[in-house]
Structure formats: C-alpha cells, structure tokens
Amino acid sequence: MPRATGSFDVTLTPQPADGFADGATLGRMTIDKAFHGDLDGTSKGQMLTGMTATRGSAGYVAIERVTGTLAGRRGSFILQHTGLMVRGTPSLTITVVADSGTDELTGLTGSMSIEVGGGQHAYTFDYALTGA
C-alpha cells in the first residue's frame, strides 16, 4: 500500500455558542489546513467536540474536504475523524470517506495518522487508488 508523509499547518477557529453547542461541554470549530509533502493541498472542515468533567477525557468528530495533489494526481476527497481521550490516553481514527475521491483521485481509499510534537504537525497517509 502506498504511503504519503509530510507536515501540515492547521488553524482551528472556535465557533460561537448556540442552542446546539454551549461552547463549554459541547463545541464547534472550523478547520483550515495546508498540507505539505507527498500530499500537497488544503482542506476545510468542521469539528464537533465533547468535554467531560473528568480531566483528560473528551471526544471529537470532524469532516474535512482535502483538495490538492497526492502522488502527482490532482483531485479532492473527504476525511472523517473520530477522536477519543480516555483519562489522558488518546485514540484517533482518520479515514477516507468511501467514494469521495474526485478527478484523478477517484477510487481513493485509506487512513491517516497524525503526530504532534514540538509545535509541528505531521501526517502519515496509507492509501490505495482503485478504479482510477
């Protein structure tokens, strides 16, 4: 399975509290990313967060549309995130939404992992292109 690696810059912008997200236990954010490396492009998306009264326990879900070039192929695709923190222990699943690839990325499948360290964000993206 091909692997893409690189870094990304991300801006998370909290959205105002409303009748669905109080801004404390339930929150919403917009996502703006710039990917560098084997995946070169940008993404825009939205995140929902849930905080608990237990320190280190929370959850989030997010959807983002990535537009750019992957291994020389141009197009877009959607990533779905599911993240949990259980008393300080994180788990994160980021998966390409089935049939979301467009143009030269039609048939894209895969999963992404991210690492944060020293103020830097890095990704590893294991993917396949079928039917393209």
N, CA, C and O atoms as CSV, one atom per row, in Angstrom:
chain,resi,resn,atom,element,x,y,z
A,1,MET,N,N,0.852,-1.180,0.000
A,1,MET,CA,C,0.000,0.000,0.000
A,1,MET,C,C,0.891,1.234,0.000
A,1,MET,O,O,1.797,1.334,0.827
A,2,PRO,N,N,0.654,2.175,-0.908
A,2,PRO,CA,C,1.455,3.405,-0.927
A,2,PRO,C,C,1.294,4.200,0.364
A,2,PRO,O,O,0.259,4.141,1.027
A,3,ARG,N,N,2.346,4.945,0.702
A,3,ARG,CA,C,2.329,5.772,1.912
A,3,ARG,C,C,2.784,7.182,1.550
A,3,ARG,O,O,3.807,7.365,0.890
A,4,ALA,N,N,2.021,8.166,1.984
A,4,ALA,CA,C,2.378,9.574,1.820
A,4,ALA,C,C,2.701,10.132,3.196
A,4,ALA,O,O,2.014,9.838,4.174
A,5,THR,N,N,3.754,10.941,3.262
A,5,THR,CA,C,4.124,11.562,4.532
A,5,THR,C,C,4.421,13.039,4.304
A,5,THR,O,O,4.712,13.470,3.188
A,6,GLY,N,N,4.341,13.786,5.367
A,6,GLY,CA,C,4.648,15.204,5.296
A,6,GLY,C,C,4.177,15.917,6.543
A,6,GLY,O,O,3.934,15.307,7.584
A,7,SER,N,N,4.056,17.220,6.408
A,7,SER,CA,C,3.623,18.050,7.531
A,7,SER,C,C,2.381,18.824,7.128
A,7,SER,O,O,2.000,18.856,5.958
A,8,PHE,N,N,1.762,19.444,8.112
A,8,PHE,CA,C,0.627,20.321,7.817
A,8,PHE,C,C,0.536,21.422,8.853
A,8,PHE,O,O,0.941,21.266,10.005
A,9,ASP,N,N,-0.006,22.532,8.407
A,9,ASP,CA,C,-0.322,23.656,9.275
A,9,ASP,C,C,-1.831,23.649,9.461
A,9,ASP,O,O,-2.575,23.399,8.513
A,10,VAL,N,N,-2.284,23.924,10.675
A,10,VAL,CA,C,-3.724,23.888,10.932
A,10,VAL,C,C,-4.141,25.097,11.745
A,10,VAL,O,O,-3.441,25.525,12.663
A,11,THR,N,N,-5.301,25.640,11.387
A,11,THR,CA,C,-5.944,26.688,12.165
A,11,THR,C,C,-7.323,26.182,12.553
A,11,THR,O,O,-8.148,25.877,11.692
A,12,LEU,N,N,-7.569,26.097,13.858
A,12,LEU,CA,C,-8.882,25.728,14.391
A,12,LEU,C,C,-9.518,27.001,14.940
A,12,LEU,O,O,-8.935,27.685,15.781
A,13,THR,N,N,-10.713,27.309,14.459
A,13,THR,CA,C,-11.387,28.526,14.891
A,13,THR,C,C,-12.672,28.161,15.626
A,13,THR,O,O,-13.618,27.670,15.012
A,14,PRO,N,N,-12.713,28.401,16.954
A,14,PRO,CA,C,-13.942,28.117,17.704
A,14,PRO,C,C,-15.105,28.934,17.160
A,14,PRO,O,O,-14.947,30.103,16.806
A,15,GLN,N,N,-16.260,28.312,17.098
A,15,GLN,CA,C,-17.473,28.971,16.636
A,15,GLN,C,C,-18.301,29.385,17.853
A,15,GLN,O,O,-18.178,28.785,18.921
A,16,PRO,N,N,-19.136,30.401,17.696
A,16,PRO,CA,C,-19.900,30.897,18.841
A,16,PRO,C,C,-20.851,29.838,19.409
A,16,PRO,O,O,-21.369,28.985,18.688
A,17,ALA,N,N,-21.055,29.925,20.705
A,17,ALA,CA,C,-22.037,29.052,21.354
A,17,ALA,C,C,-23.417,29.345,20.779
A,17,ALA,O,O,-23.724,30.473,20.393
A,18,ASP,N,N,-24.241,28.300,20.734
A,18,ASP,CA,C,-25.618,28.457,20.259
A,18,ASP,C,C,-26.479,27.409,20.960
A,18,ASP,O,O,-26.055,26.824,21.957
A,19,GLY,N,N,-27.657,27.176,20.455
A,19,GLY,CA,C,-28.567,26.216,21.074
A,19,GLY,C,C,-28.112,24.771,20.942
A,19,GLY,O,O,-28.673,23.889,21.594
A,20,PHE,N,N,-27.106,24.511,20.112
A,20,PHE,CA,C,-26.628,23.144,19.907
A,20,PHE,C,C,-25.254,22.906,20.520
A,20,PHE,O,O,-24.923,21.771,20.861
A,21,ALA,N,N,-24.463,23.936,20.663
A,21,ALA,CA,C,-23.121,23.824,21.227
A,21,ALA,C,C,-22.932,24.970,22.214
A,21,ALA,O,O,-22.915,26.138,21.826
A,22,ASP,N,N,-22.791,24.630,23.488
A,22,ASP,CA,C,-22.714,25.659,24.528
A,22,ASP,C,C,-21.337,26.305,24.643
A,22,ASP,O,O,-21.173,27.278,25.379
A,23,GLY,N,N,-20.338,25.774,23.918
A,23,GLY,CA,C,-19.000,26.338,23.978
A,23,GLY,C,C,-18.192,25.867,25.163
A,23,GLY,O,O,-17.010,26.195,25.264
A,24,ALA,N,N,-18.788,25.108,26.063
A,24,ALA,CA,C,-18.071,24.591,27.232
A,24,ALA,C,C,-17.971,23.068,27.136
A,24,ALA,O,O,-16.892,22.534,26.882
A,25,THR,N,N,-19.083,22.372,27.337
A,25,THR,CA,C,-19.037,20.912,27.220
A,25,THR,C,C,-19.192,20.451,25.773
A,25,THR,O,O,-18.623,19.431,25.385
A,26,LEU,N,N,-19.949,21.187,24.980
A,26,LEU,CA,C,-20.100,20.887,23.552
A,26,LEU,C,C,-19.611,22.088,22.757
A,26,LEU,O,O,-19.996,23.226,23.026
A,27,GLY,N,N,-18.753,21.818,21.767
A,27,GLY,CA,C,-18.213,22.918,20.990
A,27,GLY,C,C,-18.159,22.608,19.507
A,27,GLY,O,O,-18.288,21.458,19.088
A,28,ARG,N,N,-17.964,23.670,18.712
A,28,ARG,CA,C,-17.807,23.546,17.258
A,28,ARG,C,C,-16.611,24.385,16.846
A,28,ARG,O,O,-16.359,25.450,17.409
A,29,MET,N,N,-15.871,23.888,15.847
A,29,MET,CA,C,-14.745,24.637,15.307
A,29,MET,C,C,-14.697,24.446,13.805
A,29,MET,O,O,-15.122,23.415,13.284
A,30,THR,N,N,-14.178,25.445,13.116
A,30,THR,CA,C,-13.857,25.261,11.706
A,30,THR,C,C,-12.388,24.866,11.612
A,30,THR,O,O,-11.579,25.206,12.474
A,31,ILE,N,N,-12.065,24.141,10.544
A,31,ILE,CA,C,-10.715,23.628,10.315
A,31,ILE,C,C,-10.205,24.187,8.991
A,31,ILE,O,O,-10.889,24.101,7.971
A,32,ASP,N,N,-9.012,24.757,9.007
A,32,ASP,CA,C,-8.299,25.166,7.798
A,32,ASP,C,C,-6.908,24.552,7.873
A,32,ASP,O,O,-6.173,24.797,8.829
A,33,LYS,N,N,-6.538,23.747,6.862
A,33,LYS,CA,C,-5.222,23.111,6.855
A,33,LYS,C,C,-4.510,23.379,5.545
A,33,LYS,O,O,-5.130,23.586,4.502
A,34,ALA,N,N,-3.182,23.368,5.632
A,34,ALA,CA,C,-2.322,23.369,4.448
A,34,ALA,C,C,-1.389,22.167,4.590
A,34,ALA,O,O,-0.593,22.105,5.526
A,35,PHE,N,N,-1.486,21.211,3.661
A,35,PHE,CA,C,-0.660,20.009,3.671
A,35,PHE,C,C,0.586,20.235,2.820
A,35,PHE,O,O,0.529,20.870,1.768
A,36,HIS,N,N,1.714,19.702,3.296
A,36,HIS,CA,C,2.986,19.800,2.588
A,36,HIS,C,C,3.592,18.399,2.514
A,36,HIS,O,O,3.384,17.584,3.413
A,37,GLY,N,N,4.331,18.122,1.460
A,37,GLY,CA,C,4.967,16.820,1.323
A,37,GLY,C,C,4.328,16.030,0.203
A,37,GLY,O,O,3.984,16.587,-0.839
A,38,ASP,N,N,4.167,14.718,0.415
A,38,ASP,CA,C,3.586,13.848,-0.618
A,38,ASP,C,C,2.139,14.215,-0.929
A,38,ASP,O,O,1.664,14.005,-2.045
A,39,LEU,N,N,1.453,14.756,0.048
A,39,LEU,CA,C,0.122,15.327,-0.143
A,39,LEU,C,C,0.295,16.834,-0.080
A,39,LEU,O,O,0.692,17.376,0.951
A,40,ASP,N,N,0.000,17.511,-1.181
A,40,ASP,CA,C,0.193,18.949,-1.260
A,40,ASP,C,C,-1.149,19.587,-1.571
A,40,ASP,O,O,-1.672,19.438,-2.675
A,41,GLY,N,N,-1.706,20.298,-0.598
A,41,GLY,CA,C,-3.017,20.894,-0.823
A,41,GLY,C,C,-3.547,21.559,0.425
A,41,GLY,O,O,-2.812,21.837,1.373
A,42,THR,N,N,-4.839,21.804,0.400
A,42,THR,CA,C,-5.510,22.464,1.509
A,42,THR,C,C,-6.760,21.677,1.890
A,42,THR,O,O,-7.237,20.833,1.131
A,43,SER,N,N,-7.271,21.968,3.065
A,43,SER,CA,C,-8.558,21.381,3.457
A,43,SER,C,C,-9.342,22.393,4.264
A,43,SER,O,O,-8.794,23.302,4.887
A,44,LYS,N,N,-10.641,22.197,4.223
A,44,LYS,CA,C,-11.569,22.968,5.045
A,44,LYS,C,C,-12.551,21.971,5.635
A,44,LYS,O,O,-12.955,21.016,4.973
A,45,GLY,N,N,-12.929,22.198,6.879
A,45,GLY,CA,C,-13.857,21.274,7.513
A,45,GLY,C,C,-14.444,21.839,8.784
A,45,GLY,O,O,-14.268,23.010,9.119
A,46,GLN,N,N,-15.158,20.954,9.487
A,46,GLN,CA,C,-15.781,21.320,10.753
A,46,GLN,C,C,-15.586,20.211,11.765
A,46,GLN,O,O,-15.527,19.029,11.428
A,47,MET,N,N,-15.487,20.630,13.025
A,47,MET,CA,C,-15.258,19.710,14.131
A,47,MET,C,C,-16.307,19.945,15.206
A,47,MET,O,O,-16.672,21.085,15.495
A,48,LEU,N,N,-16.788,18.855,15.796
A,48,LEU,CA,C,-17.642,18.915,16.979
A,48,LEU,C,C,-16.859,18.299,18.132
A,48,LEU,O,O,-16.236,17.249,17.972
A,49,THR,N,N,-16.890,18.949,19.291
A,49,THR,CA,C,-16.147,18.463,20.447
A,49,THR,C,C,-17.074,18.216,21.627
A,49,THR,O,O,-18.109,18.868,21.767
A,50,GLY,N,N,-16.694,17.278,22.464
A,50,GLY,CA,C,-17.417,16.994,23.695
A,50,GLY,C,C,-16.435,16.848,24.841
A,50,GLY,O,O,-15.584,15.959,24.829
A,51,MET,N,N,-16.553,17.719,25.830
A,51,MET,CA,C,-15.680,17.693,27.006
A,51,MET,C,C,-16.452,17.077,28.176
A,51,MET,O,O,-17.673,17.206,28.266
A,52,THR,N,N,-15.732,16.420,29.053
A,52,THR,CA,C,-16.368,15.832,30.232
A,52,THR,C,C,-15.829,16.492,31.501
A,52,THR,O,O,-14.879,17.274,31.452
A,53,ALA,N,N,-16.440,16.169,32.620
A,53,ALA,CA,C,-15.975,16.689,33.904
A,53,ALA,C,C,-14.712,15.974,34.371
A,53,ALA,O,O,-14.036,16.451,35.283
A,54,THR,N,N,-14.384,14.835,33.760
A,54,THR,CA,C,-13.186,14.081,34.135
A,54,THR,C,C,-11.992,14.624,33.364
A,54,THR,O,O,-11.995,14.639,32.133
A,55,ARG,N,N,-10.990,15.061,34.076
A,55,ARG,CA,C,-9.792,15.614,33.438
A,55,ARG,C,C,-9.186,14.577,32.488
A,55,ARG,O,O,-8.990,13.417,32.853
A,56,GLY,N,N,-8.895,15.025,31.257
A,56,GLY,CA,C,-8.254,14.147,30.277
A,56,GLY,C,C,-9.207,13.254,29.506
A,56,GLY,O,O,-8.760,12.382,28.761
A,57,SER,N,N,-10.522,13.450,29.666
A,57,SER,CA,C,-11.496,12.655,28.905
A,57,SER,C,C,-12.339,13.591,28.051
A,57,SER,O,O,-12.942,14.540,28.551
A,58,ALA,N,N,-12.370,13.301,26.739
A,58,ALA,CA,C,-13.097,14.129,25.788
A,58,ALA,C,C,-13.247,13.350,24.487
A,58,ALA,O,O,-12.698,12.259,24.334
A,59,GLY,N,N,-13.997,13.926,23.557
A,59,GLY,CA,C,-14.140,13.301,22.249
A,59,GLY,C,C,-14.362,14.356,21.184
A,59,GLY,O,O,-14.792,15.475,21.464
A,60,TYR,N,N,-14.052,13.964,19.935
A,60,TYR,CA,C,-14.371,14.849,18.817
A,60,TYR,C,C,-14.647,14.036,17.570
A,60,TYR,O,O,-14.165,12.913,17.413
A,61,VAL,N,N,-15.423,14.621,16.699
A,61,VAL,CA,C,-15.638,14.104,15.349
A,61,VAL,C,C,-15.413,15.281,14.402
A,61,VAL,O,O,-15.659,16.433,14.759
A,62,ALA,N,N,-14.948,14.981,13.205
A,62,ALA,CA,C,-14.721,16.048,12.229
A,62,ALA,C,C,-14.838,15.491,10.827
A,62,ALA,O,O,-14.631,14.302,10.586
A,63,ILE,N,N,-15.174,16.375,9.915
A,63,ILE,CA,C,-15.206,16.078,8.482
A,63,ILE,C,C,-14.445,17.200,7.798
A,63,ILE,O,O,-14.672,18.375,8.084
A,64,GLU,N,N,-13.532,16.836,6.886
A,64,GLU,CA,C,-12.817,17.843,6.125
A,64,GLU,C,C,-12.674,17.399,4.673
A,64,GLU,O,O,-12.470,16.219,4.390
A,65,ARG,N,N,-12.784,18.362,3.756
A,65,ARG,CA,C,-12.552,18.087,2.329
A,65,ARG,C,C,-11.153,18.569,1.987
A,65,ARG,O,O,-10.820,19.741,2.159
A,66,VAL,N,N,-10.328,17.624,1.492
A,66,VAL,CA,C,-8.960,17.905,1.097
A,66,VAL,C,C,-8.937,18.094,-0.419
A,66,VAL,O,O,-9.489,17.279,-1.158
A,67,THR,N,N,-8.303,19.158,-0.873
A,67,THR,CA,C,-8.162,19.435,-2.304
A,67,THR,C,C,-6.694,19.666,-2.598
A,67,THR,O,O,-6.048,20.494,-1.956
A,68,GLY,N,N,-6.162,18.925,-3.579
A,68,GLY,CA,C,-4.756,19.111,-3.911
A,68,GLY,C,C,-4.227,17.986,-4.769
A,68,GLY,O,O,-4.937,17.422,-5.601
A,69,THR,N,N,-2.940,17.667,-4.545
A,69,THR,CA,C,-2.236,16.661,-5.324
A,69,THR,C,C,-1.676,15.597,-4.394
A,69,THR,O,O,-1.027,15.910,-3.397
A,70,LEU,N,N,-1.929,14.348,-4.724
A,70,LEU,CA,C,-1.410,13.197,-3.990
A,70,LEU,C,C,-0.659,12.325,-4.995
A,70,LEU,O,O,-1.252,11.810,-5.943
A,71,ALA,N,N,0.631,12.167,-4.785
A,71,ALA,CA,C,1.454,11.349,-5.689
A,71,ALA,C,C,1.274,11.773,-7.149
A,71,ALA,O,O,1.193,10.933,-8.046
A,72,GLY,N,N,1.213,13.086,-7.370
A,72,GLY,CA,C,1.087,13.608,-8.722
A,72,GLY,C,C,-0.312,13.581,-9.304
A,72,GLY,O,O,-0.509,13.994,-10.447
A,73,ARG,N,N,-1.294,13.102,-8.541
A,73,ARG,CA,C,-2.683,13.047,-9.005
A,73,ARG,C,C,-3.485,14.141,-8.326
A,73,ARG,O,O,-3.433,14.303,-7.107
A,74,ARG,N,N,-4.227,14.890,-9.131
A,74,ARG,CA,C,-4.989,16.024,-8.627
A,74,ARG,C,C,-6.450,15.639,-8.383
A,74,ARG,O,O,-7.028,14.864,-9.144
A,75,GLY,N,N,-7.038,16.182,-7.325
A,75,GLY,CA,C,-8.448,15.958,-7.030
A,75,GLY,C,C,-8.757,16.346,-5.600
A,75,GLY,O,O,-8.011,17.083,-4.955
A,76,SER,N,N,-9.876,15.830,-5.123
A,76,SER,CA,C,-10.270,16.089,-3.743
A,76,SER,C,C,-10.829,14.808,-3.138
A,76,SER,O,O,-11.161,13.860,-3.850
A,77,PHE,N,N,-10.925,14.798,-1.818
A,77,PHE,CA,C,-11.515,13.676,-1.085
A,77,PHE,C,C,-11.893,14.161,0.302
A,77,PHE,O,O,-11.459,15.226,0.740
A,78,ILE,N,N,-12.706,13.372,0.987
A,78,ILE,CA,C,-13.192,13.736,2.317
A,78,ILE,C,C,-12.569,12.809,3.353
A,78,ILE,O,O,-12.515,11.593,3.167
A,79,LEU,N,N,-12.100,13.404,4.445
A,79,LEU,CA,C,-11.598,12.653,5.594
A,79,LEU,C,C,-12.586,12.762,6.749
A,79,LEU,O,O,-13.122,13.835,7.025
A,80,GLN,N,N,-12.818,11.635,7.419
A,80,GLN,CA,C,-13.666,11.599,8.617
A,80,GLN,C,C,-12.784,11.258,9.812
A,80,GLN,O,O,-12.027,10.287,9.780
A,81,HIS,N,N,-12.888,12.073,10.875
A,81,HIS,CA,C,-12.101,11.887,12.098
A,81,HIS,C,C,-13.003,11.401,13.232
A,81,HIS,O,O,-14.144,11.845,13.359
A,82,THR,N,N,-12.494,10.500,14.041
A,82,THR,CA,C,-13.114,10.120,15.300
A,82,THR,C,C,-12.006,10.061,16.336
A,82,THR,O,O,-11.120,9.209,16.263
A,83,GLY,N,N,-12.058,10.973,17.307
A,83,GLY,CA,C,-11.017,11.037,18.317
A,83,GLY,C,C,-11.581,10.909,19.719
A,83,GLY,O,O,-12.629,11.472,20.035
A,84,LEU,N,N,-10.877,10.163,20.553
A,84,LEU,CA,C,-11.258,9.994,21.960
A,84,LEU,C,C,-10.039,10.191,22.841
A,84,LEU,O,O,-8.919,9.845,22.465
A,85,MET,N,N,-10.268,10.744,24.000
A,85,MET,CA,C,-9.250,10.836,25.032
A,85,MET,C,C,-9.889,10.248,26.279
A,85,MET,O,O,-10.891,10.762,26.775
A,86,VAL,N,N,-9.302,9.166,26.782
A,86,VAL,CA,C,-9.823,8.491,27.972
A,86,VAL,C,C,-8.808,8.658,29.087
A,86,VAL,O,O,-7.785,7.974,29.126
A,87,ARG,N,N,-9.111,9.587,29.999
A,87,ARG,CA,C,-8.234,9.890,31.131
A,87,ARG,C,C,-6.776,10.076,30.686
A,87,ARG,O,O,-5.847,9.573,31.318
A,88,GLY,N,N,-6.606,10.812,29.582
A,88,GLY,CA,C,-5.283,11.148,29.093
A,88,GLY,C,C,-4.717,10.230,28.022
A,88,GLY,O,O,-3.675,10.530,27.440
A,89,THR,N,N,-5.390,9.112,27.752
A,89,THR,CA,C,-4.923,8.190,26.719
A,89,THR,C,C,-5.697,8.452,25.428
A,89,THR,O,O,-6.909,8.244,25.379
A,90,PRO,N,N,-4.994,8.913,24.369
A,90,PRO,CA,C,-5.692,9.275,23.130
A,90,PRO,C,C,-5.856,8.105,22.172
A,90,PRO,O,O,-5.058,7.167,22.166
A,91,SER,N,N,-6.899,8.181,21.368
A,91,SER,CA,C,-7.055,7.295,20.211
A,91,SER,C,C,-7.670,8.143,19.102
A,91,SER,O,O,-8.518,9.000,19.354
A,92,LEU,N,N,-7.232,7.892,17.877
A,92,LEU,CA,C,-7.683,8.686,16.755
A,92,LEU,C,C,-7.764,7.810,15.516
A,92,LEU,O,O,-6.829,7.076,15.195
A,93,THR,N,N,-8.890,7.897,14.829
A,93,THR,CA,C,-9.083,7.213,13.547
A,93,THR,C,C,-9.459,8.272,12.519
A,93,THR,O,O,-10.406,9.034,12.714
A,94,ILE,N,N,-8.705,8.313,11.417
A,94,ILE,CA,C,-8.995,9.232,10.318
A,94,ILE,C,C,-9.057,8.385,9.056
A,94,ILE,O,O,-8.078,7.739,8.681
A,95,THR,N,N,-10.210,8.393,8.406
A,95,THR,CA,C,-10.460,7.504,7.268
A,95,THR,C,C,-11.013,8.296,6.088
A,95,THR,O,O,-11.776,9.246,6.264
A,96,VAL,N,N,-10.615,7.889,4.874
A,96,VAL,CA,C,-11.200,8.468,3.667
A,96,VAL,C,C,-12.642,7.987,3.565
A,96,VAL,O,O,-12.901,6.788,3.667
A,97,VAL,N,N,-13.577,8.900,3.367
A,97,VAL,CA,C,-14.976,8.547,3.174
A,97,VAL,C,C,-15.114,7.827,1.825
A,97,VAL,O,O,-14.627,8.306,0.801
A,98,ALA,N,N,-15.774,6.691,1.847
A,98,ALA,CA,C,-15.937,5.874,0.637
A,98,ALA,C,C,-16.522,6.689,-0.507
A,98,ALA,O,O,-17.476,7.445,-0.321
A,99,ASP,N,N,-15.947,6.529,-1.681
A,99,ASP,CA,C,-16.432,7.142,-2.924
A,99,ASP,C,C,-16.378,8.665,-2.909
A,99,ASP,O,O,-17.099,9.311,-3.670
A,100,SER,N,N,-15.537,9.252,-2.057
A,100,SER,CA,C,-15.457,10.714,-2.003
A,100,SER,C,C,-14.373,11.283,-2.922
A,100,SER,O,O,-14.339,12.493,-3.147
A,101,GLY,N,N,-13.491,10.442,-3.454
A,101,GLY,CA,C,-12.430,10.923,-4.323
A,101,GLY,C,C,-12.970,11.463,-5.639
A,101,GLY,O,O,-13.896,10.897,-6.220
A,102,THR,N,N,-12.375,12.575,-6.110
A,102,THR,CA,C,-12.807,13.176,-7.372
A,102,THR,C,C,-11.629,13.246,-8.337
A,102,THR,O,O,-10.470,13.101,-7.946
A,103,ASP,N,N,-11.952,13.471,-9.595
A,103,ASP,CA,C,-10.957,13.676,-10.652
A,103,ASP,C,C,-9.937,12.535,-10.650
A,103,ASP,O,O,-10.331,11.371,-10.726
A,104,GLU,N,N,-8.652,12.832,-10.568
A,104,GLU,CA,C,-7.620,11.792,-10.616
A,104,GLU,C,C,-7.495,11.009,-9.310
A,104,GLU,O,O,-6.701,10.073,-9.223
A,105,LEU,N,N,-8.280,11.388,-8.292
A,105,LEU,CA,C,-8.288,10.658,-7.020
A,105,LEU,C,C,-9.560,9.822,-6.850
A,105,LEU,O,O,-9.864,9.364,-5.748
A,106,THR,N,N,-10.294,9.626,-7.937
A,106,THR,CA,C,-11.471,8.750,-7.900
A,106,THR,C,C,-11.018,7.347,-7.513
A,106,THR,O,O,-10.039,6.834,-8.055
A,107,GLY,N,N,-11.726,6.730,-6.580
A,107,GLY,CA,C,-11.387,5.388,-6.116
A,107,GLY,C,C,-10.427,5.367,-4.945
A,107,GLY,O,O,-9.979,4.296,-4.534
A,108,LEU,N,N,-10.097,6.549,-4.391
A,108,LEU,CA,C,-9.168,6.633,-3.266
A,108,LEU,C,C,-9.766,6.014,-2.011
A,108,LEU,O,O,-10.920,6.271,-1.670
A,109,THR,N,N,-8.978,5.202,-1.332
A,109,THR,CA,C,-9.314,4.674,-0.011
A,109,THR,C,C,-8.080,4.858,0.864
A,109,THR,O,O,-6.977,5.044,0.350
A,110,GLY,N,N,-8.258,4.808,2.168
A,110,GLY,CA,C,-7.094,4.874,3.029
A,110,GLY,C,C,-7.387,5.433,4.395
A,110,GLY,O,O,-8.521,5.768,4.738
A,111,SER,N,N,-6.307,5.523,5.171
A,111,SER,CA,C,-6.408,6.067,6.520
A,111,SER,C,C,-5.171,6.907,6.813
A,111,SER,O,O,-4.090,6.662,6.277
A,112,MET,N,N,-5.355,7.890,7.667
A,112,MET,CA,C,-4.295,8.835,8.000
A,112,MET,C,C,-4.057,8.814,9.500
A,112,MET,O,O,-4.985,8.641,10.289
A,113,SER,N,N,-2.812,8.990,9.875
A,113,SER,CA,C,-2.487,9.204,11.282
A,113,SER,C,C,-1.747,10.532,11.374
A,113,SER,O,O,-1.093,10.963,10.424
A,114,ILE,N,N,-1.861,11.166,12.525
A,114,ILE,CA,C,-1.156,12.423,12.732
A,114,ILE,C,C,-0.338,12.348,14.009
A,114,ILE,O,O,-0.688,11.646,14.958
A,115,GLU,N,N,0.758,13.092,14.006
A,115,GLU,CA,C,1.604,13.208,15.184
A,115,GLU,C,C,1.882,14.680,15.415
A,115,GLU,O,O,2.143,15.433,14.477
A,116,VAL,N,N,1.823,15.079,16.671
A,116,VAL,CA,C,2.096,16.457,17.046
A,116,VAL,C,C,3.257,16.437,18.025
A,116,VAL,O,O,3.238,15.715,19.021
A,117,GLY,N,N,4.264,17.239,17.726
A,117,GLY,CA,C,5.419,17.319,18.616
A,117,GLY,C,C,6.218,18.570,18.331
A,117,GLY,O,O,6.429,18.925,17.171
A,118,GLY,N,N,6.661,19.236,19.366
A,118,GLY,CA,C,7.474,20.428,19.192
A,118,GLY,C,C,6.781,21.523,18.409
A,118,GLY,O,O,7.430,22.297,17.705
A,119,GLY,N,N,5.452,21.592,18.531
A,119,GLY,CA,C,4.700,22.613,17.825
A,119,GLY,C,C,4.483,22.310,16.347
A,119,GLY,O,O,3.925,23.135,15.624
A,120,GLN,N,N,4.921,21.130,15.886
A,120,GLN,CA,C,4.783,20.732,14.487
A,120,GLN,C,C,3.744,19.622,14.354
A,120,GLN,O,O,3.580,18.801,15.257
A,121,HIS,N,N,3.039,19.606,13.208
A,121,HIS,CA,C,2.068,18.566,12.901
A,121,HIS,C,C,2.588,17.767,11.707
A,121,HIS,O,O,3.003,18.343,10.702
A,122,ALA,N,N,2.563,16.436,11.823
A,122,ALA,CA,C,2.986,15.570,10.730
A,122,ALA,C,C,1.894,14.541,10.458
A,122,ALA,O,O,1.132,14.181,11.356
A,123,TYR,N,N,1.823,14.065,9.197
A,123,TYR,CA,C,0.844,13.050,8.824
A,123,TYR,C,C,1.538,11.873,8.160
A,123,TYR,O,O,2.598,12.012,7.550
A,124,THR,N,N,0.920,10.727,8.291
A,124,THR,CA,C,1.252,9.527,7.533
A,124,THR,C,C,-0.059,9.049,6.940
A,124,THR,O,O,-1.022,8.813,7.670
A,125,PHE,N,N,-0.107,8.904,5.623
A,125,PHE,CA,C,-1.337,8.571,4.916
A,125,PHE,C,C,-1.102,7.305,4.106
A,125,PHE,O,O,-0.397,7.330,3.097
A,126,ASP,N,N,-1.694,6.195,4.551
A,126,ASP,CA,C,-1.649,4.933,3.821
A,126,ASP,C,C,-2.889,4.878,2.953
A,126,ASP,O,O,-4.005,4.999,3.457
A,127,TYR,N,N,-2.706,4.694,1.640
A,127,TYR,CA,C,-3.831,4.815,0.723
A,127,TYR,C,C,-3.712,3.838,-0.441
A,127,TYR,O,O,-2.663,3.235,-0.669
A,128,ALA,N,N,-4.800,3.703,-1.160
A,128,ALA,CA,C,-4.842,2.929,-2.393
A,128,ALA,C,C,-5.745,3.669,-3.376
A,128,ALA,O,O,-6.700,4.339,-2.981
A,129,LEU,N,N,-5.428,3.536,-4.649
A,129,LEU,CA,C,-6.262,4.096,-5.709
A,129,LEU,C,C,-6.745,2.928,-6.551
A,129,LEU,O,O,-5.961,2.274,-7.239
A,130,THR,N,N,-8.053,2.673,-6.487
A,130,THR,CA,C,-8.647,1.589,-7.267
A,130,THR,C,C,-9.632,2.171,-8.259
A,130,THR,O,O,-10.338,3.130,-7.950
A,131,GLY,N,N,-9.681,1.610,-9.415
A,131,GLY,CA,C,-10.654,2.056,-10.406
A,131,GLY,C,C,-10.320,3.391,-11.018
A,131,GLY,O,O,-11.134,3.956,-11.748
A,132,ALA,N,N,-9.130,3.915,-10.734
A,132,ALA,CA,C,-8.770,5.221,-11.293
A,132,ALA,C,C,-8.065,5.059,-12.619
A,132,ALA,O,O,-7.686,6.051,-13.241
